Amino acid sequence: MARAELNEEQCERLRASVAGSFDWDYFYRLTRRHSLVPLAYRQLEHSIKDIVPPDILQQFRKDHQENAARNLIFVDELASLLDAFARTGIEAILFKGPRCAGGI
């Protein structure tokens, strides 16, 4: 189960699960296939960074940063679209995506 936050018990279970002969390459490929790299990276970085192979953690970090940069481009495009709609009098309602107090 994917979770944004882990409590101490869950963190220990995670640590026990990856101890030993854990297939980190397969785990990385699986998280990419299911678009879970940002969530997995956050948990690895905050919970068990000391036992994750450095090259695997670096790959997760790289993908996470690329995803964040791509998301910023999407937010910028969304802001442009909303501004264009507003200029023509079209009211737009966001159902999904970024939220902030100032508009988007």
C-alpha distances in whole Angstrom, upper triangle without the diagonal:
4,6,10,11,11,14,16,14,11,13,15,12,11,15,16,13,15,18,21,21,18,18,18,19,17,14,16,17,13,12,16,16,12,14,11,14,15,11,11,15,15,12,15,18,17,16,17,19,22,21,19,22,24,25,21,20,23,22,19,21,23,21,20,23,24,22,23,26,26,24,27,30,28,28,32,32,31,33,36,35,35,39,40,39,41,44,45,44,41,38,34,31,28,25,22,23,24,26,28,31,34,33,30
4,7,9,10,13,16,15,11,13,15,14,12,15,17,14,15,19,22,22,18,18,17,18,17,13,14,16,13,11,14,14,11,11,8,11,11,8,8,12,11,10,12,15,15,14,15,17,20,20,18,21,22,23,19,18,21,19,16,18,20,18,16,20,21,18,19,23,22,21,24,26,24,25,28,29,28,30,33,32,32,35,37,36,38,41,42,41,38,35,32,29,25,23,20,19,21,22,25,28,30,30,27
4,5,7,10,13,13,10,11,14,13,12,15,17,16,17,20,23,23,20,21,19,21,20,16,17,19,16,13,16,17,14,14,11,12,11,8,9,12,10,9,12,14,13,12,15,17,20,20,18,22,23,24,20,18,21,21,17,18,21,19,17,20,21,19,19,23,23,21,23,26,25,24,28,29,28,29,33,32,32,35,37,36,37,40,41,40,38,35,31,28,25,22,20,19,20,21,23,26,28,28,26
4,7,10,13,15,12,12,16,15,14,16,19,18,18,21,25,25,22,22,20,22,21,18,18,20,18,14,17,19,16,14,11,12,10,7,9,11,8,8,11,12,11,11,14,16,19,20,19,22,22,23,20,18,20,20,16,17,19,18,15,18,20,17,17,20,21,18,21,24,22,22,25,27,25,27,30,30,30,32,35,34,35,38,39,38,36,33,30,27,23,21,18,17,17,18,20,23,25,25,23
4,7,10,12,9,9,13,14,12,15,17,17,18,20,24,25,22,23,21,23,23,19,19,22,20,17,20,22,19,18,14,15,13,10,11,12,9,8,11,12,10,10,13,15,18,19,18,22,22,24,21,18,21,21,18,18,21,20,17,20,22,20,19,23,24,22,24,27,26,25,28,30,29,30,33,33,33,35,38,37,38,41,42,41,39,36,33,30,26,24,22,20,20,21,22,24,27,28,26
4,7,8,6,6,9,10,9,12,14,14,15,18,21,23,20,22,20,23,22,18,19,22,20,18,21,22,20,19,16,16,15,11,12,13,11,8,11,12,9,8,11,14,16,17,17,21,22,23,21,18,21,22,19,19,23,22,19,22,24,22,22,26,27,25,27,30,29,28,32,34,32,33,37,37,36,39,41,41,41,45,46,45,42,40,36,33,30,28,25,24,24,24,26,28,31,31,29
4,6,5,6,9,10,11,12,14,15,17,18,22,24,22,24,23,26,25,21,23,26,24,21,24,26,23,23,19,20,19,15,15,16,14,11,14,15,11,10,13,16,17,18,19,23,24,26,23,21,24,25,22,22,26,25,23,25,28,26,25,29,30,28,30,33,32,32,35,37,35,36,40,40,39,42,44,44,44,47,49,48,45,42,39,36,32,30,28,27,27,27,28,30,33,34,32
4,6,5,6,9,10,10,12,14,16,17,20,23,21,23,22,26,26,22,23,27,25,23,26,28,26,25,22,22,21,17,17,18,15,12,14,15,12,9,12,15,16,16,18,22,23,26,23,21,24,26,23,23,27,27,24,27,30,28,28,31,32,31,32,36,35,34,38,40,38,39,43,43,42,45,48,47,47,50,52,51,49,46,42,39,36,34,31,30,30,30,31,33,36,37,35
4,5,5,6,9,10,11,12,15,15,19,21,20,22,22,25,25,21,23,26,24,22,26,27,25,25,22,22,22,18,17,19,17,14,15,17,14,11,13,17,17,17,19,22,24,27,24,22,26,27,24,25,28,28,26,29,31,29,29,33,34,32,34,38,37,36,40,41,40,41,45,45,44,47,49,49,49,52,54,53,50,47,44,41,37,35,32,32,32,32,33,35,38,39,37
4,5,5,6,9,10,10,13,14,18,20,17,20,19,22,21,18,20,23,20,19,22,24,21,22,18,19,19,15,14,16,14,11,13,15,13,10,11,15,16,16,17,20,22,24,21,20,23,24,21,22,26,25,23,26,28,26,26,30,31,29,32,34,34,33,37,38,37,38,42,42,41,44,46,46,46,50,51,50,47,44,41,38,34,32,29,29,29,30,31,33,36,37,35
4,5,5,6,9,10,11,12,16,18,16,18,17,21,21,17,19,22,20,18,22,24,22,22,18,18,17,14,13,14,12,9,10,12,10,6,8,11,13,12,14,17,19,21,19,17,21,21,19,20,23,23,21,24,26,25,25,29,30,28,30,33,33,33,36,38,37,38,41,42,41,44,46,46,46,50,51,50,48,45,42,39,35,33,30,29,29,30,31,33,36,37,34
4,5,5,6,9,10,11,14,17,15,18,18,21,21,18,20,23,22,20,24,26,24,24,21,21,21,18,16,17,16,12,12,14,13,9,9,13,13,12,14,18,20,22,20,19,22,23,21,22,26,25,24,27,29,28,28,32,33,32,34,37,36,36,40,41,40,42,45,45,45,47,50,50,50,53,55,54,51,49,45,42,39,37,34,33,32,33,35,37,40,40,38
4,5,5,6,9,10,13,15,14,17,17,20,19,16,19,22,20,19,22,24,22,23,19,20,20,17,15,17,16,13,13,16,14,11,11,14,15,13,15,18,21,23,20,19,23,23,21,23,26,25,24,27,29,28,28,32,33,32,34,37,36,36,40,41,40,42,45,45,45,47,50,49,50,53,54,54,51,48,45,42,38,36,33,32,32,34,35,38,40,41,38
4,5,5,6,9,12,14,11,14,13,17,16,13,15,18,16,15,19,20,19,20,16,16,17,14,11,13,13,9,9,13,12,8,8,12,13,11,11,15,18,19,16,15,19,20,17,19,22,21,20,24,26,24,25,29,29,28,31,34,33,33,37,38,37,39,42,42,42,45,47,47,48,51,52,51,49,46,42,40,36,34,31,30,30,31,33,36,38,39,36
4,5,6,6,10,12,11,14,13,17,17,14,16,19,18,17,21,23,22,22,19,18,19,16,13,14,14,11,10,12,12,8,6,10,10,8,10,13,16,18,16,15,19,19,17,19,22,22,21,24,27,26,27,30,31,30,33,35,35,35,38,40,39,41,44,44,44,47,49,49,50,53,54,54,51,49,45,42,39,37,34,32,32,34,35,38,40,41,38
4,6,5,9,11,10,14,14,18,18,15,18,21,19,19,23,24,23,24,21,21,22,19,16,18,18,14,13,16,16,12,10,13,13,11,12,15,18,20,18,18,22,22,20,22,25,25,24,28,30,29,30,33,34,33,36,38,38,38,41,43,42,44,47,47,47,50,52,52,53,56,57,57,54,51,48,45,41,39,36,35,35,37,38,41,44,44,41
4,6,8,10,8,11,12,15,14,12,15,18,16,16,20,21,20,21,18,18,20,17,14,16,17,13,13,16,16,13,11,14,14,11,12,15,18,19,16,17,20,20,19,21,24,23,23,26,28,27,28,31,32,31,34,36,36,37,40,41,40,42,45,45,45,48,50,50,51,54,55,55,52,49,46,43,39,37,34,33,34,35,37,40,43,43,40
4,6,7,5,8,9,12,12,10,13,16,15,15,18,20,19,20,17,17,18,17,13,14,16,13,11,14,15,12,9,11,12,8,9,11,14,16,13,14,17,17,16,18,21,21,21,24,26,25,26,29,30,30,33,35,35,36,38,40,39,41,44,44,45,47,49,49,51,53,55,54,52,49,46,43,39,37,34,33,33,35,37,40,42,42,39
4,7,6,10,11,14,15,13,16,19,18,18,21,23,23,24,21,20,22,20,16,17,18,15,13,16,17,13,10,12,11,8,9,11,15,17,15,15,19,19,19,21,24,24,24,26,28,28,29,32,33,33,36,38,38,39,42,43,43,45,47,48,48,51,53,53,54,57,58,58,55,53,49,47,43,41,38,36,37,38,40,43,45,45,43
4,6,9,11,14,15,14,17,19,19,20,23,24,24,26,23,22,24,23,19,20,21,19,16,19,20,17,14,15,14,10,11,12,16,17,15,17,20,20,20,23,25,25,26,28,30,30,32,34,35,35,38,40,40,41,44,45,45,47,50,50,51,53,55,55,56,59,60,60,58,55,52,49,46,44,40,39,39,41,43,46,48,48,45
4,6,9,12,12,12,15,17,17,18,21,22,23,24,22,21,24,22,19,20,22,19,17,20,21,19,15,16,16,12,12,12,16,16,14,17,19,19,19,22,24,24,25,28,29,29,31,33,34,34,37,39,39,40,43,44,44,46,49,49,50,52,54,54,56,58,59,60,57,55,51,49,45,43,40,38,39,41,43,46,48,48,45
4,6,9,9,9,11,13,13,14,17,18,19,20,18,17,20,19,15,16,19,16,14,17,19,16,13,14,15,11,10,11,14,14,12,14,17,17,16,19,21,21,21,25,26,25,27,30,30,31,34,35,35,37,39,40,40,43,45,45,46,49,50,50,52,55,56,56,53,51,47,45,41,39,36,34,35,38,40,43,45,45,41
4,6,5,6,9,10,11,12,15,16,17,18,17,16,19,18,15,16,19,17,14,18,20,18,15,16,16,13,11,11,14,13,11,13,16,15,15,18,19,19,20,23,24,24,26,28,28,29,32,33,33,35,38,38,39,41,43,43,45,47,48,49,50,53,54,54,51,50,46,44,40,38,34,33,34,37,39,43,44,44,40
4,5,5,6,9,10,10,12,14,15,16,14,13,16,16,12,12,16,14,11,14,17,16,13,13,14,11,8,8,11,10,7,10,12,11,11,14,16,15,16,19,20,20,23,25,25,26,29,30,30,32,34,35,36,38,40,40,42,44,45,46,48,50,51,52,49,47,43,41,37,36,32,31,31,34,36,40,41,41,37
4,5,5,6,9,10,11,12,14,15,14,13,16,17,13,14,17,17,14,17,20,19,16,16,17,14,11,10,12,10,8,11,12,10,11,14,15,14,16,19,19,19,22,24,24,25,28,29,29,31,34,34,35,37,39,39,41,43,44,45,47,49,50,51,48,46,43,41,37,35,32,30,31,34,36,40,41,41,37
4,5,5,6,9,10,10,12,14,13,13,16,16,13,15,18,17,15,18,21,20,18,18,19,16,14,13,16,14,11,13,15,13,13,17,17,15,17,21,20,20,23,25,24,25,29,30,29,31,34,34,35,37,39,39,40,43,44,44,46,49,50,50,47,45,42,40,36,34,31,30,31,34,36,40,41,40,37
4,6,5,6,9,10,11,12,10,10,13,13,10,11,14,13,12,15,17,16,14,15,17,14,11,12,14,13,10,12,14,12,11,14,16,14,15,19,19,18,21,23,23,23,27,28,27,29,32,32,33,35,37,37,38,41,42,42,44,47,48,48,45,43,39,37,34,32,28,27,28,31,33,37,38,38,34
4,5,5,6,9,10,10,9,8,11,12,9,10,13,13,11,14,17,16,15,15,17,15,11,12,13,11,8,9,11,8,8,11,12,10,12,15,15,15,18,20,20,21,24,25,25,27,29,30,30,33,34,35,36,38,40,40,42,44,45,46,43,41,38,36,32,30,27,25,26,29,31,35,36,36,32
4,6,5,6,9,10,10,9,13,14,12,13,16,16,15,17,20,20,19,18,21,19,15,15,16,14,11,13,14,11,10,14,14,12,14,17,16,16,19,21,20,21,24,25,24,27,29,29,30,33,34,34,36,38,39,40,42,44,45,45,42,41,37,35,32,30,27,25,27,30,33,36,37,36,33
4,5,5,6,9,8,9,13,13,10,13,16,15,15,18,20,19,18,19,21,19,16,17,18,17,13,15,16,13,12,16,16,13,15,18,18,16,19,22,21,21,25,25,25,27,30,30,30,33,34,34,35,38,39,39,41,44,44,45,41,40,36,34,30,28,25,24,26,29,32,35,37,36,32
4,5,5,6,5,5,9,9,7,9,12,12,12,15,17,17,16,17,20,18,15,16,17,16,12,13,15,12,9,13,14,11,11,15,15,13,16,19,18,18,21,23,22,24,26,27,27,29,31,31,32,35,36,36,38,41,42,42,39,37,33,31,28,26,22,21,22,25,28,32,33,32,29
4,5,5,6,6,9,11,10,11,14,15,15,17,19,20,19,19,22,20,17,17,18,16,13,14,14,11,9,12,12,9,10,14,13,11,15,17,15,16,20,20,20,22,24,24,25,28,29,29,31,33,34,34,37,39,40,40,37,36,32,30,27,25,22,20,22,25,28,31,33,31,28
4,6,8,9,12,13,12,14,17,17,17,20,22,22,22,22,25,23,20,20,21,19,16,17,18,15,13,16,16,13,14,17,16,14,17,19,17,18,22,22,21,23,26,26,26,29,30,30,31,34,35,35,37,39,40,40,37,36,32,30,27,25,22,21,23,26,29,33,34,33,29
4,6,8,11,11,11,13,15,16,17,19,21,21,21,21,25,23,20,21,22,21,17,18,19,16,14,17,17,13,14,17,16,14,17,19,17,17,21,22,20,22,25,25,24,28,29,29,30,33,34,33,36,38,39,39,35,34,30,28,24,22,19,19,21,24,27,31,32,30,27
4,6,8,9,10,11,13,15,15,17,19,20,20,20,24,23,20,21,21,20,16,16,17,14,12,14,14,11,11,14,13,10,13,15,14,13,17,18,17,19,22,21,21,24,26,26,27,30,31,31,33,35,36,36,33,31,28,26,22,20,17,16,18,21,24,27,29,27,24
4,6,5,6,8,10,11,12,14,16,16,17,17,21,20,17,19,19,18,15,14,16,13,10,13,14,10,10,13,13,11,13,16,15,15,18,20,18,20,23,23,23,25,28,28,28,31,33,32,34,37,38,38,35,33,29,27,23,21,18,17,18,21,23,27,29,28,24
4,6,5,6,8,10,10,12,14,15,15,15,18,18,14,16,16,15,12,11,12,10,6,9,10,7,6,10,11,9,11,14,14,14,17,18,18,19,22,23,23,25,28,28,29,31,33,33,35,37,38,39,36,34,31,29,25,23,20,18,19,21,24,27,29,28,25
4,6,5,6,9,10,10,12,14,15,14,18,18,16,17,17,16,14,12,13,11,8,8,10,8,5,9,10,8,9,12,12,12,14,17,16,17,20,21,21,23,26,26,27,29,31,31,33,35,37,37,34,32,28,26,23,22,18,16,16,18,20,24,25,25,22
4,5,5,6,9,10,11,12,13,14,18,17,15,18,18,18,15,13,15,14,10,11,13,11,9,12,14,11,12,16,16,15,17,20,19,19,23,24,23,25,28,28,28,31,33,33,34,37,38,38,35,33,29,27,23,22,18,16,17,19,21,24,26,26,23
4,5,5,6,8,10,10,11,11,15,14,12,14,15,15,11,10,13,12,8,10,13,11,9,13,15,13,14,17,18,17,20,22,22,23,26,27,26,28,31,31,32,34,36,36,38,40,42,42,39,37,33,31,27,25,22,20,20,23,25,28,30,30,27
4,5,5,6,8,10,10,9,13,13,11,13,12,13,10,7,10,9,6,7,10,9,7,10,12,12,12,15,16,16,18,21,21,22,24,26,26,28,30,31,31,34,36,36,37,40,41,42,39,37,33,31,28,26,23,20,20,23,24,27,29,29,26
4,6,5,6,8,10,10,13,14,12,15,15,16,13,10,12,13,9,9,12,12,9,11,14,13,13,16,17,16,18,21,21,21,24,26,26,27,30,31,31,33,35,36,36,39,41,41,38,36,32,30,26,25,22,20,19,21,22,25,27,27,25
4,5,5,5,7,8,12,12,11,14,15,16,13,11,14,14,11,12,15,14,12,15,18,16,16,20,21,20,22,25,25,25,28,29,29,30,33,34,34,36,38,39,39,42,44,43,41,38,35,32,29,27,24,22,22,23,25,28,30,30,28
4,6,5,5,5,9,9,7,10,11,13,10,8,11,12,9,10,13,13,12,15,17,17,17,20,21,21,23,26,26,26,29,31,31,32,35,36,36,38,40,41,42,44,46,46,43,41,38,35,32,30,27,25,24,26,27,30,32,33,30
4,6,6,5,9,10,9,11,11,13,11,8,10,12,9,9,13,13,11,13,16,16,16,19,21,20,22,25,25,25,28,30,30,31,34,35,35,37,39,40,41,43,45,45,43,41,37,35,31,30,27,25,24,25,26,29,31,31,29
4,6,7,10,11,11,14,14,16,15,11,14,16,13,12,16,16,14,16,19,18,18,21,23,22,23,26,27,26,29,31,31,32,35,36,36,38,40,41,41,44,46,45,43,41,37,35,31,30,27,25,24,25,25,28,30,31,29
4,6,8,10,10,14,14,17,15,12,15,17,14,14,18,18,16,19,22,21,21,24,25,25,26,29,29,29,32,34,34,35,38,39,38,41,43,43,44,47,48,48,46,43,40,37,33,32,29,27,26,27,28,31,33,34,32
4,5,6,7,10,12,14,12,10,14,15,13,14,18,18,17,19,22,22,22,25,26,26,28,31,31,31,34,36,36,37,40,41,41,43,45,45,46,49,51,50,48,46,42,40,36,35,31,29,29,30,31,34,36,37,34
4,6,5,8,9,12,10,8,11,13,11,11,15,16,15,17,20,20,20,23,25,25,26,29,30,30,32,34,35,36,38,40,40,42,44,45,45,48,50,50,48,45,42,40,36,35,31,29,28,30,31,34,35,36,34
4,6,8,9,12,12,10,13,15,14,14,18,19,18,20,23,24,24,26,28,28,30,32,33,34,36,38,38,39,42,43,44,45,48,48,49,52,54,54,51,49,46,44,40,39,35,33,32,34,34,37,39,40,37
4,6,9,12,11,10,13,15,14,15,18,19,19,21,24,24,25,27,29,29,31,33,34,35,37,39,39,41,43,44,45,47,49,49,50,53,55,55,52,50,47,44,41,39,36,34,33,35,36,39,41,41,39
4,6,8,7,6,10,11,11,12,15,16,16,18,20,21,22,24,26,26,28,30,31,32,34,36,36,38,40,41,42,44,46,47,48,50,52,52,49,48,44,42,38,37,33,31,31,33,34,37,39,39,36
4,6,5,6,9,10,11,12,14,16,17,18,20,21,23,25,26,27,29,31,32,33,35,37,37,39,41,42,43,45,47,48,49,51,53,53,51,49,46,44,40,39,35,33,33,35,36,39,41,41,38
4,5,5,6,9,10,10,12,14,15,16,18,20,21,22,24,25,27,29,30,31,33,35,36,37,39,40,42,43,45,46,47,49,51,52,50,48,45,43,39,38,35,32,31,34,35,38,39,40,37
4,6,5,6,9,10,10,12,14,15,16,18,20,21,23,24,26,27,29,30,32,33,35,36,38,39,41,42,44,45,46,48,50,51,49,47,44,42,38,38,34,31,31,34,35,38,39,39,36
4,5,5,6,9,10,11,12,14,15,17,18,20,21,23,25,26,27,29,31,32,33,35,37,37,39,41,42,43,45,47,48,49,46,45,41,40,36,35,31,29,29,32,33,36,38,38,34
4,5,5,6,9,10,10,12,14,15,16,18,20,21,23,25,26,27,29,30,31,33,35,36,37,39,41,42,43,45,47,47,45,43,40,38,34,33,30,27,27,29,30,34,35,35,32
4,5,5,6,9,10,10,12,14,15,16,18,20,21,23,24,26,27,29,30,32,33,35,36,38,39,41,42,44,46,46,44,43,39,38,34,34,30,27,26,29,30,34,34,35,32
4,5,5,6,8,10,11,12,14,15,17,18,20,21,23,24,26,27,28,30,32,33,35,36,38,39,41,42,44,45,42,41,38,36,33,32,28,26,25,28,30,33,34,34,31
4,5,5,6,9,10,10,12,14,15,16,18,20,21,22,24,26,27,28,30,31,32,34,36,37,38,41,42,43,40,39,35,33,30,29,25,23,23,25,27,30,31,31,28
4,6,5,6,9,10,10,12,14,15,17,19,20,21,23,25,25,27,29,30,31,33,35,36,37,39,41,42,39,38,34,33,29,29,25,22,22,24,25,29,29,30,27
4,5,5,6,9,10,11,12,14,16,17,19,20,21,23,24,26,28,29,30,32,33,35,36,38,40,41,39,37,34,33,29,29,25,22,22,25,26,30,30,30,27
4,5,5,6,9,10,10,12,14,15,16,18,20,21,22,24,26,27,28,30,32,33,34,36,38,39,36,35,32,30,27,26,22,20,20,23,25,28,29,28,25
4,5,5,6,9,10,10,12,14,15,16,19,20,21,23,25,26,27,29,30,31,33,35,36,37,35,33,30,28,25,24,20,17,17,20,22,25,26,26,22
4,5,5,6,9,10,11,13,14,15,17,19,20,21,23,25,26,27,29,30,32,33,35,36,34,33,29,28,25,25,21,18,17,20,21,24,25,25,22
4,5,5,6,9,10,11,12,14,16,17,18,20,21,23,24,26,27,29,30,32,34,35,33,32,28,28,24,24,21,18,17,20,22,25,25,25,22
4,5,5,6,9,10,11,12,14,15,16,18,20,21,22,24,26,27,28,30,32,33,30,29,26,24,21,21,17,14,14,18,19,23,23,23,19
4,5,5,6,9,10,10,12,14,15,16,19,20,21,23,24,26,27,29,31,31,29,28,24,23,20,20,17,13,12,15,17,20,20,20,17
4,5,5,7,9,10,11,13,14,16,17,19,20,21,23,25,26,27,29,31,29,28,25,24,21,22,19,15,14,17,18,21,21,20,17
4,5,5,6,9,10,11,12,14,16,17,19,20,21,23,24,26,28,29,27,26,23,22,19,20,16,13,13,17,18,22,21,20,17
4,5,5,6,9,10,10,12,14,15,16,18,20,21,22,24,26,27,24,23,20,19,16,16,13,10,9,13,15,18,18,17,13
4,5,5,6,9,10,11,12,14,15,17,18,20,21,23,25,26,24,23,20,20,17,18,15,11,10,13,14,17,16,15,12
4,5,5,6,9,10,11,12,14,15,17,18,20,21,23,24,23,22,19,20,17,19,16,13,12,15,16,19,18,17,14
4,5,5,6,9,10,10,12,14,15,16,18,20,21,22,20,20,16,16,14,15,13,10,10,13,15,18,17,15,12
4,5,5,6,9,10,10,12,14,15,16,18,20,21,19,18,15,15,12,14,12,8,7,10,11,14,13,12,8
4,5,5,6,9,10,11,12,14,15,17,19,20,19,18,16,16,14,17,15,12,11,13,13,16,14,12,10
4,5,5,6,9,10,11,12,14,15,17,18,17,17,14,15,14,16,14,12,12,14,15,18,16,14,11
4,5,5,6,9,10,10,12,14,16,16,14,14,11,12,10,12,11,9,9,11,13,15,14,11,8
4,5,5,6,9,10,10,12,14,15,14,13,11,12,11,14,14,11,10,11,12,14,11,9,7
4,5,5,6,9,10,11,13,14,13,14,12,14,14,17,16,14,14,15,15,17,14,12,10
4,5,5,6,9,10,11,12,11,11,9,12,11,15,15,14,14,15,16,18,16,12,11
4,5,5,6,9,10,10,9,8,7,9,10,13,14,13,13,13,14,15,13,9,8
4,5,5,6,9,10,10,10,10,12,13,17,17,16,15,15,15,16,13,10,10
4,5,5,7,9,8,10,10,14,15,18,19,18,18,18,19,20,17,14,13
4,5,5,6,5,7,7,11,12,16,17,17,17,18,18,19,17,13,13
4,5,5,5,6,8,11,13,17,18,18,18,17,17,17,15,12,12
4,6,8,10,11,15,17,20,22,21,21,20,20,20,17,15,15
4,6,9,11,15,17,20,22,22,22,22,23,23,20,17,18
4,6,9,13,16,19,21,22,22,21,22,21,19,16,17
4,6,10,13,16,18,19,20,19,20,20,18,15,15
4,7,10,13,16,17,17,16,17,17,16,12,13
4,7,10,12,13,14,14,15,16,15,11,10
4,6,9,11,12,11,14,14,14,11,10
4,6,7,9,9,12,13,14,10,8
4,7,10,10,13,15,16,13,11
4,7,9,12,15,16,14,10
4,7,10,13,14,12,9
4,7,10,11,10,6
4,7,9,7,5
4,6,6,6
4,6,7
4,7
4
